[in-house]
């Protein structure tokens, strides 16, 4: 049995070799098509992405750091680009000369600028969904408000006339928002002594009495917001007409700051405070790699999907309240959740299959008809090892009939031919044809050996 093993193995190898030779051209064609489709579709996302955030220590900057941590798990570097805020982020995204892929943009803060960019032919943008609510915080000094009433309380925005008010830094988006709020109240911006400081200098100026009020947008958990809510002599404007604002300015939402949420022990605030809020959206350039968009939406779920002071668990991220068309990858995520393959396979493999499966099906559909020639080609290669000896055997018989060569010489040729055929190896399914050849050789040998 052991002695027969090498021959069995050799037969098997010969069969496999012929099969590879027969199917080789189709395998090469399939590989070439796959390689071409790979470079054409570019399924692998870039390893580096630029995210426009905001000023240092702002909510946008802090969230940018969390996105960087989330995507680092997939080997992608998130480069955070500090900016003045929402309006500048939107401008950078639409400018083809700027190396920015995604950015945080506040709802309603850049409508006019966005329209102007569209007229200039800026890059198209898509939304990955709304991330969280940013209340509009109007903090003011109670000392200044004493001139209004005995309670030292600001009750309407119209009472801000002649006040020193910080309306947000240029490019932050807050300035445009304040302009809309003032216009809704019939107030000219020139009637204010407006300043445009960044958030931290503005807070310092308010505490030092250099300004009377400041407007900012931030999540309630912001350290500056929490500090101002607990600072004596600083009050928060209550938007008693919050519902009316949301009717006039549809990008706004009504929110309620619950009693005691700042400090339960001190009962801060002492009662529920009605506020208005904008929605921050994660915006990307339309041509951003789909796999990156998928990862950012998943990261948004991990970062913004929990419970907050104003949001319920699972409320964000959301496809609602976005001012840009929803990206197809984001729409797919909100409809079906993470891709099925990513739940069981590494991201790179799941993404490769997800991006390439349509191409794979197409290639298979093209190759299946072509592959029908593989069995006949394989059969031809095997049988050709046997049939090619029949030509030499036929030549010997022709020579025998013409009697142009002595039988002894012809017998010698037959013996040499038989010796060569002894080394021919074919799969067992073709062994009968090999034995037929050897039988025919023996018949010719007998004719040569027999007398006329």
C-alpha positions, 0 to 999 in steps of 0.5 A, a space after each residue: 500500500 505504501 509503495 502505491 502511495 507515490 503514484 496515487 499522489 502523482 496522479 492526483 497532482 497531475 489532475 490538479 495541475 491540469 485543472 489549474 491550467 484549464 481554469 487558470 485564464 478564468 481565475 486570472 481574469 476574475 482577479 484582474 476584474 476584482 483588482 480593477 473594481 477594488 481600485 475603482 470603488 476604493 472600499 478602504 477608507 482613508 486613514 486620516 480625516 479632518 474634523 472642523 470643531 470650534 474654539 478651545 475648551 468649547 463643546 465642539 472641541 471636547 466632542 471632537 476629542 471623543 470622536 478621535 478616540 472612537 475612530 482610533 479604534 479602527 486605525 483612523 486618525 481624526 485631526 481636529 481643526 480649531 475654528 471660531 465655530 459653526 459658521 466658519 465650519 460651514 464655510 471651510 466645508 464648502 471651500 474646495 481649497 480647504 482640507 476639511 472633511 466634516 464639521 459641527 454646524 449649528 442649525 439656523 446659524 448660517 442660512 444666509 451664508 449658506 445661501 450665498 455659498 450656494 450661489 458661488 458654487 461651493 461644494 455640496 454638503 450632506 448631514 449625518 444627523 442632529 447630535 444634541 440640543 444647544 440651548 440659547 443662554 442669555 446671562 446678564 448682570 442683575 445689577 444692570 437689570 435693577 434699572 428695569 424693575 425692582 426684581 432686577 429681572 430681564 423679561 423681554 429681549 426688547 429691554 436689551 436696548 443700549 446694553 453692552 452685550 456680547 453676541 458671539 465671536 465672528 464665525 461662531 454662528 451665535 452672531 447670526 442667531 442673535 440677529 434673528 432673535 433681535 429681528 423677531 423682537 423688532 430690535 435693530 442690532 445697532 441699538 446694542 453696544 455689541 461686542 464679539 468676544 470668544 466665550 471664555 473672554 466674554 465670561 470674564 468680561 461679564 464677571 468683571 462688569 465690562 459687559 452687561 450680558 452675553 449670549 452663548 449656545 452650549 450644552 447644559 453640562 458645559 463648565 462655563 454654563 454651570 459656573 454662570 448658573 451658580 454665580 451670584 449676581 448673574 441671572 439667566 434669561 427665561 424665554 417665557 415666549 419660547 413656543 412663540 419663538 419656535 413658531 417664528 424660527 422653525 430651526 429652534 426647539 422648546 426645552 425645559 431646564 428642570 428645577 434642581 438639575 444644576 444643584 439639587 441641594 441648593 435647589 438650582 434652578 428654583 423652578 423649571 426654566 423655559 428655554 429655546 435651543 438649536 440643534 447641532 448637526 454633524 455635516 460632511 462633504 458629499 464626496 466623503 468616503 462612505 465607510 468614514 460616514 458610517 463610522 462617524 454615525 456609529 461614533 455619534 450614537 456612542 457619544 450622543 446616545 445617552 441621557 442628558 439634562 435635556 435629552 432622553 436616552 436614544 433621542 440622539 443622534 437623529 435624522 430629524 431637524 437637519 438643514 442638509 440632505 441626509 447622507 445615504 450611509 446615515 439614512 441606512 444606519 438610522 433605518 437598519 442600525 450598524 451593517 450586519 457584517 460589522 457585528 460579527 467581522 472586523 471592520 476592514 473585512 466587513 467593509 470590504 465585503 459590504 462595498 464589493 459584494 455587488 461587484 462580486 455578484 457581477 463578476 460571477 454572473 459574467 464568468 459562469 457562462 465563460 466557465 462552461 468551457 473549462 470541463 471540455 478544456 480539462 478533458 482535452 488536456 488529459 486525453 491529449 496525453 494519450 492521443 498524441 501517441 496514436 500518431 506515432 503508432 499510425 506512422 509505424 503502421 503506414 511504414 509497415 504497409 509500404 515495407 520501406 523499413 525492416 520489421 526489426 527497426 519498426 519493432 524497435 520503434 514500437 518498443 521505444 514508444 511503449 517505454 514512453 507510454 509506460 510513463 504516461 500518468 492520467 487520472 483514474 477516470 481516464 485509465 481505460 483510454 490509456 490501457 486501450 493505447 497500450 493494447 493497440 501498441 501490443 497489437 502492432 508489436 504482434 503484427 511485426 513479430 508474426 511472419 507474413 
